[in-house]
Every structure is written in C-alpha cells, then in structure tokens.
Amino acid sequence: MRKEQDQMLDQVDSLQRELEEAFRNRAHLYRLLLEELEAELGPDRAEEVLARVLDRRGREAAAVLFRNCPSDPRSVGERFLSVSPDGGRIYPHDVEYRDGAMLIQVRRCPLKDTWVEAGLPSGRVAALCRLAGAFDKGLFEAAGLLFSNETWTEARGGGCCWITLARRGASAGA
C-alpha cells in the first residue's frame, strides 16, 4: 500500500512539473512569435497582430468554457477559476467581490516568471504580459462581460494580472 501511495505521489509530482513546463513553453512561444513578427512588421504592428490573435483564441475558448454559464461576473469568474490549472496552484490568486464586480488579483504567473528568469528587461516583460492579457480580454468579453486588466509593470510591481469583471454598462475599473 505504501509503495502504491509513493508511486501515486511521484506521478502527481511529475504531472505538476510537466504542466509547469508546458506553461513555460507557452511563454517562450509568445516571446519568439513577438520577435519574429517585430522583425517582419515592426514593434507596434507586431504587438497589434499578436494581441488580435490571442484575443481571438480567448473568444474561441470562451465558447466552450462558458457554454450554459450565466453572463454575470460571479458565475463567469467562478467558472474560470474552477478550471485554473493544478487546482489554482499554477496561478494563485485572491478574489474580491465589490459592487457587483469580481476582482481577481493573480499573485503568480508562470509566463511572467519565465520571462523574468530569461533575463528579459522589465519593459519587455510588461509588453509580453500585455499580450498574454489579450487572451483574457477575448475570453471574458466573449462571455458577455465588461473586462479590464491591469497587467504587470515594474512601476506597479506585485504579482501579475489584476482582472476586473463587471456587467456590461457598469464600470470595470477597479
């Protein structure tokens, strides 16, 4: 029995490492895609194109994730958090409900961690965080919500994305 439990724990540890590595790989793909697009299109146009692609992918994901989900901040936000990888351990977060809005402060992001560990300058990390946030924009807007996202910058510091979800017609700023 003990041997089986040890094997199960080893498998869980292995899967957690593999999941973390998949997110790190995604971070490197974002970085490399941006570099290639910048070489072809220039920095402004490259960021615009990649943001549009990520927004579009977020909208595609929303069609599946939020199917049959009421279009209110709490329902959508809780559905989103319910599928957070590794039970929320990959993206630890704090949640606050205020005036009918849901605020999600992400404390850690494996994408940002990867860019920082790669030695990228803070301005580059901030640009990549903005781009990663384009996926969330598409995801939550396709769910019928007003969305705002304060992505990480060196000046703001602390954690990663600060997401606010509100009903359309309300103010999404935190």
ZATORSE-617118 format. One record per residue (C-alpha): residue number from 1; residue in three letters; y, z, x. Coordinates in steps of 0.5 Angstrom, whole numbers. Layout:
<atoms>
<NUM; 'Ala'; <Y; Z; X>>
...
</atoms>
This chain:
<atoms>
<1; 'Met'; <0; 0; 0>>
<2; 'Arg'; <5; 2; 6>>
<3; 'Lys'; <3; -5; 9>>
<4; 'Glu'; <5; -9; 3>>
<5; 'Gln'; <12; -5; 2>>
<6; 'Asp'; <13; -6; 9>>
<7; 'Gln'; <12; -14; 8>>
<8; 'Met'; <16; -14; 2>>
<9; 'Leu'; <22; -11; 5>>
<10; 'Asp'; <21; -16; 11>>
<11; 'Gln'; <21; -21; 6>>
<12; 'Val'; <27; -19; 3>>
<13; 'Asp'; <31; -18; 10>>
<14; 'Ser'; <29; -25; 11>>
<15; 'Leu'; <32; -28; 5>>
<16; 'Gln'; <38; -24; 6>>
<17; 'Arg'; <39; -27; 13>>
<18; 'Glu'; <38; -34; 10>>
<19; 'Leu'; <42; -33; 4>>
<20; 'Glu'; <48; -31; 9>>
<21; 'Glu'; <46; -36; 14>>
<22; 'Ala'; <47; -41; 8>>
<23; 'Phe'; <54; -39; 6>>
<24; 'Arg'; <56; -39; 14>>
<25; 'Asn'; <53; -46; 14>>
<26; 'Arg'; <58; -48; 8>>
<27; 'Ala'; <64; -45; 12>>
<28; 'His'; <62; -50; 18>>
<29; 'Leu'; <62; -56; 13>>
<30; 'Tyr'; <68; -54; 10>>
<31; 'Arg'; <71; -54; 17>>
<32; 'Leu'; <68; -60; 19>>
<33; 'Leu'; <70; -64; 13>>
<34; 'Leu'; <77; -62; 13>>
<35; 'Glu'; <77; -64; 21>>
<36; 'Glu'; <74; -71; 19>>
<37; 'Leu'; <79; -72; 13>>
<38; 'Glu'; <85; -70; 17>>
<39; 'Ala'; <83; -75; 23>>
<40; 'Glu'; <83; -80; 17>>
<41; 'Leu'; <88; -78; 12>>
<42; 'Gly'; <93; -73; 16>>
<43; 'Pro'; <93; -66; 14>>
<44; 'Asp'; <97; -66; 8>>
<45; 'Arg'; <93; -71; 4>>
<46; 'Ala'; <86; -69; 7>>
<47; 'Glu'; <87; -62; 4>>
<48; 'Glu'; <89; -65; -2>>
<49; 'Val'; <83; -69; -3>>
<50; 'Leu'; <78; -64; -1>>
<51; 'Ala'; <81; -59; -6>>
<52; 'Arg'; <80; -64; -11>>
<53; 'Val'; <73; -65; -9>>
<54; 'Leu'; <72; -57; -9>>
<55; 'Asp'; <76; -56; -16>>
<56; 'Arg'; <71; -62; -19>>
<57; 'Arg'; <65; -58; -16>>
<58; 'Gly'; <67; -52; -19>>
<59; 'Arg'; <68; -55; -26>>
<60; 'Glu'; <61; -58; -26>>
<61; 'Ala'; <58; -51; -24>>
<62; 'Ala'; <62; -48; -30>>
<63; 'Ala'; <59; -53; -35>>
<64; 'Val'; <52; -49; -33>>
<65; 'Leu'; <54; -42; -32>>
<66; 'Phe'; <59; -41; -38>>
<67; 'Arg'; <55; -45; -43>>
<68; 'Asn'; <55; -41; -49>>
<69; 'Cys'; <60; -36; -46>>
<70; 'Pro'; <66; -34; -50>>
<71; 'Ser'; <72; -36; -47>>
<72; 'Asp'; <75; -29; -45>>
<73; 'Pro'; <77; -26; -39>>
<74; 'Arg'; <72; -21; -39>>
<75; 'Ser'; <66; -25; -41>>
<76; 'Val'; <67; -30; -36>>
<77; 'Gly'; <69; -26; -31>>
<78; 'Glu'; <63; -21; -32>>
<79; 'Arg'; <58; -28; -33>>
<80; 'Phe'; <61; -30; -26>>
<81; 'Leu'; <60; -23; -23>>
<82; 'Ser'; <53; -23; -26>>
<83; 'Val'; <50; -29; -21>>
<84; 'Ser'; <54; -26; -15>>
<85; 'Pro'; <49; -28; -9>>
<86; 'Asp'; <45; -22; -7>>
<87; 'Gly'; <47; -17; -13>>
<88; 'Gly'; <54; -18; -10>>
<89; 'Arg'; <53; -16; -3>>
<90; 'Ile'; <55; -22; 0>>
<91; 'Tyr'; <62; -22; -4>>
<92; 'Pro'; <63; -15; -5>>
<93; 'His'; <69; -14; -10>>
<94; 'Asp'; <73; -9; -14>>
<95; 'Val'; <74; -10; -21>>
<96; 'Glu'; <80; -8; -26>>
<97; 'Tyr'; <82; -10; -33>>
<98; 'Arg'; <89; -10; -35>>
<99; 'Asp'; <93; -13; -41>>
<100; 'Gly'; <87; -17; -43>>
<101; 'Ala'; <86; -20; -36>>
<102; 'Met'; <81; -19; -31>>
<103; 'Leu'; <83; -18; -24>>
<104; 'Ile'; <77; -19; -18>>
<105; 'Gln'; <79; -17; -11>>
<106; 'Val'; <74; -19; -6>>
<107; 'Arg'; <73; -15; 0>>
<108; 'Arg'; <69; -19; 4>>
<109; 'Cys'; <67; -27; 4>>
<110; 'Pro'; <62; -30; 9>>
<111; 'Leu'; <66; -36; 9>>
<112; 'Lys'; <72; -33; 12>>
<113; 'Asp'; <68; -28; 16>>
<114; 'Thr'; <65; -35; 19>>
<115; 'Trp'; <72; -38; 21>>
<116; 'Val'; <75; -32; 24>>
<117; 'Glu'; <68; -31; 28>>
<118; 'Ala'; <69; -38; 30>>
<119; 'Gly'; <76; -36; 33>>
<120; 'Leu'; <80; -41; 29>>
<121; 'Pro'; <87; -39; 28>>
<122; 'Ser'; <90; -35; 22>>
<123; 'Gly'; <93; -41; 19>>
<124; 'Arg'; <87; -45; 20>>
<125; 'Val'; <83; -39; 16>>
<126; 'Ala'; <88; -39; 11>>
<127; 'Ala'; <88; -46; 10>>
<128; 'Leu'; <81; -46; 9>>
<129; 'Cys'; <81; -40; 4>>
<130; 'Arg'; <86; -44; 0>>
<131; 'Leu'; <81; -50; 0>>
<132; 'Ala'; <75; -45; -2>>
<133; 'Gly'; <79; -42; -7>>
<134; 'Ala'; <80; -49; -10>>
<135; 'Phe'; <72; -49; -13>>
<136; 'Asp'; <74; -42; -16>>
<137; 'Lys'; <80; -46; -20>>
<138; 'Gly'; <76; -51; -22>>
<139; 'Leu'; <70; -46; -25>>
<140; 'Phe'; <75; -42; -28>>
<141; 'Glu'; <80; -47; -31>>
<142; 'Ala'; <74; -51; -34>>
<143; 'Ala'; <71; -44; -37>>
<144; 'Gly'; <78; -45; -41>>
<145; 'Leu'; <82; -39; -38>>
<146; 'Leu'; <88; -39; -34>>
<147; 'Phe'; <87; -37; -27>>
<148; 'Ser'; <91; -35; -21>>
<149; 'Asn'; <88; -34; -14>>
<150; 'Glu'; <92; -30; -8>>
<151; 'Thr'; <87; -33; -2>>
<152; 'Trp'; <87; -29; 4>>
<153; 'Thr'; <93; -30; 9>>
<154; 'Glu'; <94; -26; 15>>
<155; 'Ala'; <101; -23; 12>>
<156; 'Arg'; <97; -21; 6>>
<157; 'Gly'; <91; -18; 10>>
<158; 'Gly'; <86; -14; 7>>
<159; 'Gly'; <79; -17; 4>>
<160; 'Cys'; <79; -24; 2>>
<161; 'Cys'; <81; -27; -5>>
<162; 'Trp'; <85; -24; -11>>
<163; 'Ile'; <83; -27; -17>>
<164; 'Thr'; <86; -26; -24>>
<165; 'Leu'; <83; -29; -30>>
<166; 'Ala'; <87; -29; -37>>
<167; 'Arg'; <87; -32; -43>>
<168; 'Arg'; <91; -39; -44>>
<169; 'Gly'; <98; -37; -46>>
<170; 'Ala'; <98; -31; -42>>
<171; 'Ser'; <101; -30; -35>>
<172; 'Ala'; <95; -30; -30>>
<173; 'Gly'; <99; -27; -24>>
<174; 'Ala'; <97; -20; -22>>
</atoms>
